[in-house]
Amino acid sequence: MNPSPYALLCRHPNLFSQQLLVVGMGDNQPAEWLHAMKAHQCSFMTWDWMTHQAATQQLGEHCHFGVPEYNRLPQQSAQQDRVLFWPKSRQLGLILTQILRHSARSLWIIGANDNGGKSIGNACKKIGLSATKTDSARHCSMWQVDTTQADDDHSVEWQAHAKHFQAGQLELTTLPGVFSHGTLDKGTQLLLHTMEQHKLKSQARRILDLGCGTGVIGLTLKHRFETAHVTLADTDALSLECCRINIQHNHLDDTDIDIVASDKLSGINGRYSLIVTNPPFHTGSQTDYRFAESLFTNAKKHLDGRGELWLVANRHLAYEEWARAGFGHIEILAQASGFKILRLHSPKR
């Protein structure tokens, strides 16, 4: 992930103090930034588990993982300065801006220019805030938000910005910033349809939905196999919060459902009879195959002897070739709308 926003913040050493809270994501963190944050005991909060893992080794208890909320920020203080690293989702960025600017002494926003950084000032106008550009370097822009503007509403409820969609018999809630916000994406739709058409093993007792997003795949399978143990895993705290909401909203028994923060398979223990995933292949605007490569290298370690891996892939990606070293049997079960559904397992079944 782009380290430039971190580097731009380092151009302003006067901002680093115990009163500074930085909120954002990006696991490629420069040593200079980590040193400054640690030396001044600044707080860092992220909704991305990969980012948290990268920073926590240096920042320790000053590094926090979770969904930023108005009354649940680290070291909530009216004397606190705050910096937001602008996310890919503009709506998410505006919600975080509203949350962070309340009770803050000062708020700065830093964004990469190819990720909306140049237009942060115009974006803030959409929520009635003015922002002034204070620096520009490393293809990034830094803005200071006027936190003195009056606003009687001091609360920002995430669910007020939620969208909903139907998937079979389930109604799913999505929060801003979560993959395919408000819709069932075509790839996942094809996977669910294919799973319904092809007979899954009735002994699918342990199921892992990796990169689960809203939890739509795992919760659909839990609805189908009521006695199965389902693990929902994602690197995004907003996605994990969606899963909690959707379990409760659809009245599913959560006794056998685990929600796990995990960077790919790094936070996963045990073996499963079925792993399902719609893996990401973009980081920002860049093609990123790290998730898929890690999946094909490590998935077999988490499958039982007769376990299967089902996944969505864009039709142009040569996933079959990449997976051949780890799996002896690879099937293309369906192709439509630019996607293909793969089923992988060991030939010894």
N, C-alpha and C positions, 0 to 999 in steps of 0.2 A: 504494500500500500504506500501511497505517496508520502514521503517524510517531510516534504517542503513546508506544510503548515507548522510543524514543530520547529523547523529551522527558522521560520519567520518570527515566531514568538521569541526565540533566543536573541533576536536583534533588539529586544526590549528588556534588558536585565532588570530595570527598575520595577517591572511588574511582579517579579518573583518574590514572594513572601509567604508567611504562614497564613495570610488572609486570602491567598489565591486558590481558587477552585477552577480546574480545567476540565471540560467535558468534551468528549469526542471519541473517535475511533481511528485506528491505524496502527498495525503491529510493527511497522518499520520505524522505530523510534530512535532518533540520533542520540548518541552518547552524551552530547553537550546538553540536550534537553533533560535527559534523565538525571544528569549530575546537578543541574540547576534546581530541578524539582526536589531532589533528595536533600540537597544542601539547605534549602529554605523551608523544608517540610511542607511543601505545597500539597494540596489534595487533587487527586485525579479520579474522575468517574467516567466509566464507559459502559455501554450496553453490549459491547462485543467481547466475547470470551477470549478470542485470540489476542486482542489488544490488552485485555486484563492480564493474561498470562505473560505477555511480553514485558509489561510494566511492573508487575507486582514483585518480581525478583529484586528490583532496585528500590521501589517505593514502599514495599511492605504494607503496613496497616493504613498507609495514606492512599492506597489504590483501592477503588470500590467498583464492584460490578452490579448492575441492576438497571431498572427502568427509572430514569430521572423523574422525580415528581416534586412539586412545589414544597411540600412539607416533609420531604424525606431526602433532602440533599445532605451530603457530608458537611459537618460544621456549619449548619445554617446560621448565618449572621448578617446583620444589617451593614456590617463593616467589611463585608467580603467583596473582593474583586473576582470577576469571573471571565473566563475565556471559553468560547464555544468553537470547536472545529466543525465547520459547516458540513453536514452530511450530504450524501447523494440525493436524497429525497428532499425537495424544497419544502413540502408540507411538514415533514419531520423537523427540518431546520427551524421553521417558524414556530412550531409548538415548543421546541426546546428554548428558543429565544424568549417566548412568553414566560416560560417557567423560570428561567435563569434571571431575568431582569428584575423580577419582584424582589424587594429587600436587598438588592445588590447595590454596593457603592458605585461600581463601574462594571460595564460589560463590553467586551471586545469579541468580535467574530472574525475568524480567519478561514478563508476558503481558497482552494485551488481554482485558478481562473477557468480551467476546463471542466470544473465541477460546480459552476455557478458563482464563483467567488467575485467576479466583476459586478454581478447584479444583486449582491446582498442588500445594498441600499434600497434599490427598487422593491425588492422582496419585503423588506421591513415596512415599507409604506402600506403594504396590503393589510398589515395588522395595526396600523396607526402609529408606527414608531419611526423616528428619524434616525439615520445612521450616517456618520461621516467617515470617509476613507482616510486612514491615518498612515498607512504604509503600503508599499507594493514592491515585492521582490520575490525571486525564485518562482515566478509564474503564479504567485498567490497575492491575494488582497486582504488587508486588515481594516476592519471597520469598528468604530466606537459607537455604541448605541446610546441614545439619550434616555437614561433611566429615570429622569425626573418627571416624565410625562405621566399625568394622572390617569388612573384606571381603577374603578371601584371593584372590579372583579379580580380578586387576588388568587383565584384558583383556576387551574387548567386541568380538566378531567380528560384523561386519555380516551375513555369510551365515548366522549362527546364527538370525537373525530373518527370513531370506528365505522367500518363498512361491513356488510354482511352478504353472504352468498349461500346458496343451497348446494349440497353435494349428496345425492341420494336422499336418505332420510335424515341427514344431519344438516343443521343450520350453523354455519361457521362465521365467527367474528374475526376481522382483521384490523390491526392497528397500523397507523402510518409508518412507513419504512419497512414493513414486512413484505416479503415477496408476494407479488400479484395481489396487491392491496385491493380488496373489494370484489375480486373475481376468482373463479376456479380456472387456473391457467390451462391451456390446451394440452400441454404435455402431461400434467397430472391427471387431467380428464381422460386422456387416452390410456394411461396406466390403470386407472380405476376400472375403466370399461373392459380392458384386456384381462384384468384379474377376475372380473365377474364372468367373462366368457370362458376362460381357461380354468380348469379345475385345480384349485390349490390343495395342498395336502391338508387333510383334516387334522393331522397331528402338528399343525403350526402352533405349538404351545408358547414359544417365545419369539416375539416379533420386535424388530428394531426399525423405527422410522428415523433415518439419518438425514439431517438437514430438514427437519420436519416442518418448518414454517408454522402454519396455523394448526398443524397436526392432522390435516385432512386425511392423509393416507393411513396413518396409524390408527386414528379413531374410527375410520370406516372399517378397518379390519377388526378392531375391537368390537364394533357393533355386530360384525359377522361372526367372529369367533369369541363368544362371550367369556369363555374360560381361559383365553390366552393371556399371557403376561406381555404387556406392550411397553416399550421404552421409547419415549419421544426425546430426541436429542437435536440440539441446535446451538450455534455459537452466539445467537442473537437473543438478548434478554426480552426484547419486545415479542419475538416469536414464542418464547417460552411462556410469557404472560398470556398470549393468545391461546395457547394450549390449555392453560388453567381455566380461562374463561370458557372455552369450548367444552371441556369436560363437564363443568358445572351446568352450563346452559343446556346441554343435551342429556343431562341426568345419567351420565355414565358412571359406573362404579369405578372409583379411582383406586380401589384397594390393590389392583394389579396393573396400575399404570404409573410408570416412573417418568419424571421430567428431569432431564440431565443437560447441564451446560457442557458442551464438548467441542473442541477443535477437531473436526473430522472424527476419527475413531479414538483419539487420544484419551478421552474421558470415559470410554466404554469398557466395561468388564463383563466377563462371561461369554457364553456362546448362545447363538440364536438359531432357530430353525428357519427363520425368514428375515432377511434384511431388505428393506424397500427404500428407495431414494429417488428424488428428482434433483440430481447434483447440479450446483451452480457451475457455470463455465465463464463467468465474467466477474472481474473486479473493477468496478467503475466502468470505464469505456474499454478496458483492456481484456483480451481473451486470457483466461486463467484456467489451466488444466490441473492445478495442484490437487483439488478435491478428488477428481476422477483418478489421477495417478496414485494417490494415497489409498483410495478405496480399493483399487485392483491389487495393490501390493499387500494390503493388510486385512481385507475382508475375510479371507479364508480362516484367519486366526480366530474369528468371532462367529464362525458357522459350525454347527454340529456336523456329524458325519454325512447326513442327508440334507444339509441345509442349502437354501437357494438364495441368490441375490437377484432382485428384480430392480431394474432402473430405467429411467427415461433418458434418452440421448437425442440430441439434434442429429438429423439424418446424415449430415455431412461430416460428422465426427467419427473417426475410425476407432471407436471404443472397442469393437470386437478384436482388433489387432492388439490393442494395448492390454486387453484382459486375457489374452491367450496364454500368457506365461503363468498366470495364477489359477486359471480355470480351464478344465479340459473340455467342458461342454458348454457351448454358447448358442443360444437360439434367438432369432429375431421373431417375436411373436406378433408384432403389428407395426404398421407404418402408416402415418396419416398426419396432415397439417404440419409437415416439416419435422416430425418427430418419429422415433422408433422405440419400441419397448423390447428390452433385452432380458432374458432369463439366463443366469449363469449358475453352474454347479459343478461339482467334481464328477468325473465319470464313474467313480465307485459309489453306486447308490443302492 
